[in-house]
Amino acid sequence: MKKDVLTAQQAATLINDGDRVILGGFIGAVVPEDIEKAVGERFLSTGHPRQLELYFTAGQGDGVDRATNHLSYSGMVSKAIGGHWGLIPRLQQLANENKIQGYNLPQGVIAQLLRDSAAGKPGTLSHVGLGTFVDPRLGGGKINTSTEEDRVSLFEIDGEEFLFYKRINPNVALLRGTTADENGNVTMEDECLFLENLAAAQLVRNMGGTVIVQVKRIVKNGELDPQQVRIPGIFVDAIVMASEASMHMQTFAEPMNESYCGRGEQNTKSVTPRPLDAKKIIARRAAMELKPNAILNYGIGVPEVIAQITDEEGVTNQMIATVEPGAIGGTPAGGLSFGASAFPEAVITQDQMFDFYDGGGIDQAFLGLAECDRFGNLNVSKFGTKIAGCGGFINITQNAKQVFFCGTFTAGKLEIETGDGKLTIIQDGHISKLINDVQQITFSADVARRNHKPVLYITERAVFKLGEETLELIEIAPGVNLQRDVLDKMAFKPLISEQLKLMDSRIFTDRPMGLVLGEKAIDIKVQDEAA
């Protein structure tokens, strides 16, 4: 059956007061921007649709006014369930003012929940989230005091604890592809990710709802390769052809990058070395932990720089990087293109990727270090009124075989001097990151201990490992003072290793390190006078 082809404005009228809406996309990739903008404009001009429930896996937005930000007005939303909130400040404000109910659940769990709900299951059973703020004993993922319904419950099977995430019942899906035929079959050849589009479309179709897909072009029936169809037409109700290129950018940073789809010339990279700053120092020390043939995940922030280091050192092709929304291999992108990878070896759906992650498929994961407490717990999800959200952090850190948290020792206006094999702190950051108690537990040190997981905390001046009760200091940078630059900047006293060592001096030089994967770092024990 031929599908209706609508303008974005016509599609916006299909959304009614009280609808429960799945929003497709990952940051700025695969976002149906034209449709979401039209829905927001309709609300501003007519006051409808009102009291929407929003569901999204990752953070969809630019931190200002695109994607989910179009749908984040008082009265327009009643509830939101999302994995990452950092790029949607308007929705954060509504949650902080208790004007909406809100939940922050693990990104991977939401992707799997779409699939499980589509299959008619009562929800998703998972070990992911135990011991974190998602655990019902620690808040159940509720964002504010107006959020009362329990969506996460504790289960025990054969003496082992699990979390049960209640099913969702959306009746609208706003999705995106590249090309549609007249029957609504959709391919995604110009999209850098497939995400959970298929699961979302199946779920809403099985709920008797409305699936609307934004595309770049429409072709006649029979012109699409059926093996390339990612959203079959039987799940689609209406097609919207993007009104202009700016409404269908490949990511919010790039109109179109062929390499994200594995096309174009894969020339030898021309690598411009990154200036030797604190982030590069941390990334270099982290890169020394890389293992040949390891399957990796790099998080946002400092971990993104590790890929630059492996490029500079010529070892990138010795590991396989993955990104949680589905890209395998290639070079992960950063910024508002995060999630895409240049010349990936494969791209799978987001729920499939998190199945792989949750089963322990990642060998090494490198994530950001925001707040860390005396027990080794981390908070990357909530800072005062800022609701960053956990994203895929909980899935990844609870299941990777090795975890490395990478970040500066303090936050704020940190100034350093380096380049000669030593580190000097010129001005320290004014915000302490190693504190007594984190505001919210996004990484549970106790769960990691129970699972005997090796965990390192890597900063520009010190390296810690997760000990039996607290952090153990195992390395400090050459040139820093142990008491003044490390211990006095912490709210708690770590265990200091009897074999405390100096970080490798190559990390602090302007020339290449000559990194060899799997090599042992130079062992230099800290002398009393150096400390």
N, C-alpha and C positions, 0 to 999 in steps of 0.2 A: 504494500500500500504506500502510495506517495505521501510524504510528510509535508506538513505546513512549513513554508519558509516565511519567517517573520522578521521584522525589524526588531532591534533591541527594545524599542519603546513598546511595540506590540507584545513582545514576550513578557515585559514587565507587568502587563495587565493580567497575566495568567497567575500571578502570585497573589493570594488572598490573605486577609487578616487571619492570624493564628496559624499560618502554614509552618511546617517544620522543614527547613531547607538545608540540604547538603551543598557546601561551597567547594568546588574543585580547585586545585592549584597548590603550588608549593612556592612560597615567597612570591616571586613574580612570574613563575613559569606555569604554563597551562591554566592561567586564570582567565575566566570568561569576563574580561574587563568591561566590554561593551554592555553586556547584560546587567552586570552589577551596578554600573554607573547609571543605567536607565532606571533600575529599580529604586536607587537612592534619589534620583531626580523626581521620580513619581511621588515618593513619600513627601519630599520637600514641597511639592506643588499641590498635592491633594490630601496629605495626611494618611495615605494608604500605600502599601500594606502595613498593618500595625501588629504588634505582639507576635513577632516572628520568633521561632526557635532556630538557632544557627548551629550547624555542625561542621567542623573543619579539622583536618588532621594536623597539618603544619601551619605555620604562620603565613597568611596570605595578605601581603601588603607591602608598602614601601616606607612605613613609619610616618606617613603624612596623610595622604588622601586617596590612595588607590585600593582596589580589591575590597576586602572586608570593611575598610574604612567608609566605603560608600553606604554601608548598611548599618552604621553604628550611631543612630540617633535616638534620643530619649523618646520612648513611646513606640519606636519601630521594632525594638527587640525586647523579648521577655526573658529569654534564656539563651545561653551559649555554652557549647561543649567543644573545647578545642585543645590541641596539643601544644601550640605555641602562641603566645599572646604578644610577643615583643614588638611586632610591627603594626599593631592595631591600637594606637593610643586612645582613640575615641571609645572603643569598646572597653578598654581598661578603665577609663574614667567612669563609664556607666556602672561597671562592677564595683569600683571603689566607692561610688556614691550609693551603692545598694539599690540601684534602679533596675538591675536585672539579676537573675540567678545565673551563676556561672560555675563551670567545672574546668579544671585543668587535669587532663588525663594523659598518660603516655601516648605519644604519637603513633607508635606501632600498634598499641592496643586499639586505638580508634580505627586504624586501617583494617585490622582484623575484625573489629566489631561490625564494621560495614558488611564485610563478607559473611560473617556468621549470622548477622541479622537477616541478610538476604536469603540465607538458607533456612530461615524459619527457626533458628535456634534461640533459646531464651537469653543468650548472651555469650560472653567469652570468658573462659576459665584460663587463668595464667598465673605464673609465679612472678611476673613482672610487676613491680610496685611494692612488694613486701618491704617493710621497714622504712618506707619513704612517706612523704606527705599524702600520697595516694592511698596508703593503707588506711582502712576505716578507723583503726586505733589512733591514727595521727591526723585525721581530718577528712579522709575519703576523697581528696581532690577538690573539695569545695573551696571556692574563691572568696566568698564573703558571708556575712551573717544572714543575709536574706535567702541563702541557698540551704534548704532544709532536707530535701529528698535524698535518701541514701542510694547512690548508684553503684557503690562498690561494697561488697560484703566478703567476709572471711570464710573460707571453706577448709575443711581438713579431709584429706584422702589418704588412707593407710598411714596415718600419723604425720603426713607432710602438709604444710600450709600452702594454700593457694588463695588468689583473689578472684572473685567472680564479678565481672563487669556486666551490668544489666543491658539488655538489647535496646536499640534505638529504633524509632518508627517514623522516619522522615517521609514526607509526601511530595517533596519537590527536590530535584537535583539540577544545579546549574553547573554544567561541565564544558569542556572545550576539546576540540580536535583540530585537524588540519583540513581534511576534505570529506565532504558528505556526498552520497549519491541521492537520487530522488526518493529512495525508500528509507533514507535516514541512516544507512550504514556509514560509519565514521572511521577514517584512518587518521594516523597521527604522525605522518612522515616528517613534518617540520617541527614537531614538539621534541624537546630534549628529554622528556620523561613521560611515562604512561600513568604513573600514580595509581590511584584506586578507582579510576573512572568506571571500569567494568563492574566492580562490586557495587558502587554507588548507583549505577543505572539499574542493575538487577534488583537491588533493594527497593528502590522507589517504584519500579515497575511492579514488583510483587506486592507492594503496598497499595496498588491501584492509583498511584500518584502521577506526577508530570515530570518528564525528563526533557530538559532543554539543553541543546548543545550548540555552542558557538564555533564556527569554522571560518576558514579563509576563502574557501571556494566550494562550489557545488557542481557535480558532474552527472551525466546521465547514468541510469542503471546499466550495469555490466562493465563499466569502465574501471572499477576498483578491483584490485587483487584481493580475493576473499581472505587470503592468509594474512593480509595486512590490516584487516578490519579489527579495530580495538573495541569499538562499541557497536554491536549489531543493531540494525534498524528496528528489530522487534522490541528493543528496550527504549526507543526514542520516540518522543511525541512531537517535538518541533525543532527546527533548525534555524539558527540566526547566523547570517553571513555578516562578518565584522564590517562595520561601516567605513573604517579606515585603518591603515596599517598601525597607527599608534594605539588602537584598541585591541591589537592582536600581536603585540611584541613577543618575541620568543621568551625573553625574560624582561624584568623591569630595568635591566641595565643594558640590554642589547636587542636591537630590532630583529636581527637574525644572525646567528653564528653557525655556519654550516658544519663546523667541526663537532658541535654538540650532537649532531645527528650522524657523525662518522663520515661526513662527506668533505670533499676538497682535498688539497694536497697536504699530506702529513709530512711537512718538511722538518729537517733537523732544527731543533729549537735554537734560537739565538738568545742565550741566557745573559741577562744583565744582572750582575750580583746585587743583592739587596744591601743597603747600607748596614753597618754593624750596629744595630740598636738592641734594646732589651729583648724585643720579640725574636730577633734573629739568634741571640744568645740562647734563649730558651729552646727555640726550634732546633738549633744545632745539638744541644745536649739531648733533646728528645730523639733526634735522628740517630744518635749513637746507640739507641736501644732497638733500632729496626733490625729485623731478621730477614735473611734471604728467603724469597718465595712466600712471605707472610701475606695473608689477606688482612687489609687494614680498613679502618674508618678514621677519617680526620674530621673533627668538629669545626665549628665556626670560631673565628678569632685567631689566637696564637697558633693553634694546630694547623690552620691553613698555610702558615709560613713553612711548615715542615716540607710540604711539596716543593716549595721554592728551593729549600736547602738540598733536597735530593736531586733537583734539576741541576743546581750549581755543582754538586759533587758527582754528577753523572751516574747515579745509582737508581733513578726512578724506575727503570724497567726491571729491577730486581725484585719488586714487590707488586702486588695488585691492590690498588685502592678501590674502595667501594663507597658509595654515598647512599644514605638511608632511603631516599625516595626511589632508588632503583638502578642507578648506573653502576656498572662493574668495569673496572679498568679505566685506562685513560688518565687524564689529568683533571682532578676536581677543580671547578671554578670557585671564585670567592665573591664576596659582596652580595649584591642583589641578584647575581647569577648563581649563587650557591645552590647546590643540588644538581646542576648540570656537570658533565664531564666532557672534555675535549677528546674526541676519538675513542669513545668507550668500546670495550670488547663486546659488551652486551648491555641491554636495558631490560629489566623485569619490572613487574608491578610493585608498588610499595608494600602491600600486604605480604607478597612473596618474599621480599627482601627482609622484612621483619620476622618472618617465619625462620629464615636462615639465621638471622642475628640471634633470635630468642633461643634457638637450639644450640648456640655456642659456636657458630660458624666463623666469627671474627677472631683472628689470632691476636691482633694488637689494636687497641683503640686509644686514640689521642684526643682528649676532650679539654675544654677550658677549665680554668681554676678561678672561681669567683670568691666565695667565702668558704673557709675551712675551719672546723672547730677542733677542740682538744682530743676528740675521739677519732677524728679522721673523716667525719661526715662532711659532705659538700652541699652548698646551696648555690644553684645557678638559676633558680626559678622565681624568686620573689625577694625584692629589696625595698623595704618600706611600702610605699604605695605602688611601686613599679612591678607589674605582673609580667615577668619575662616569659614564664611558662617553661615546662620541662622539655618540650619537643621530644626527640628520640633519645635524650640523655639517659633516661632510666633504663629503657630497653638495652641500650648499648653497654652501659657501664655494669649492669648486672649480669651480662651474658658473655662479654668478650673474655678471652682466656687471660689476657693481660691488659691492665688499664693504666694509662699515664695521664695525669692532670697537669696541664701546662698553662702557666700564667705568671704575671709579675708578682713579686713578693708583697708589694704594697700597691694601692691604687691612688690615682691622683697625678700630680705633676712631678713624676719621677724623672730625675736627670742623672745620667751615668756618664762615665768616661772610661773608654776601653780601646782596644786595638793593639795593645802591646803585650798581650798574654795575661793581663790582670784586669780587675774590675774595681773602679772607684765610684762610690755613691756621692755624687755632688749635692743633690737635693733629694730627699726621700719623699715618696708619696705620702699624702696626709691621711689616707684611709688605710687602716689595718685590715688585712684580709685573713689573717690567722687569729681567730677570736675564740672565746670560750664556748659559745653556743651559737650555731647558725639559726637564722630566722625560720628556715624551712629545710627539711632534709630531702634533697634530690638524689643524693648518693648515700646509701646506708653502709657505714663502715662495718657494723655488726654483721650484716648479711654477707659482706665480702669476706670477713673473717671466717664465718661459718663455712663458706665455700672455698676457703683456702686460696683466695684470689690474690696474685701478686699485684700490688698497687704502688706506683711512684707518684710523688708530687714534685714537679720540676719547676723551679723559678730561676731567675737570672743570677741569683746569689747563693742559692742553697737547694739541695735535693733531699727529700724525705722519703721514707717508705712507711707503709702502714704497719704499725707494730701491734702487739697483742692488746694493748690498752690505749695507746696514743701514737703520735707520729714519732718516728725515729730519724734523727738528723744523720745522714750518711755522707754528705759532701757539702763543702762550701767553696765559693769562688776564690781563686787566688787574688789577694789584694784586699779582701774585705776583712773586717774585724768581727770575730765570732760573737762577742758580747754586744758591741755597739750596733752592728749592722744586721744582726740576725736575732739573737735572743731578746734584746731590748725592744724589738719591733713586733714581738709576739705577745698575745694575751695569756698564753699558757707556756709552760716549760716542757719542751719535748724531751724524749730520751735521746741522749747523745751517744752515738756509736763509739765503742772503744776503738774502732778502726776508722774513725772519721778521716775522710780523704779530701784532697783538693780536686775540684773539677778540672778536667783536662784543659790545659792552657791553650790548645788549638782553638777552642771555642771562642776565645777572646782576642783573636788576631784578625787582621784585615785580609789575610790571604786565605785561599781555600784550605780546608782541613785535611784533604786527602782521605776522606771517609771510606772505610772498608766495612761493609755490613758483616756483623757477627764478630768483629774484632773486640778484644778486651780493651777497655779504657786504660790509659796510663794510671798506674796505681801509685799515688804519692800521698803518704800519710801526713796529716796535718801535724806540724811540730808545734810545741807550746808557744814558741815565739810568733809563729804565723797566725795562730788563733788570737 
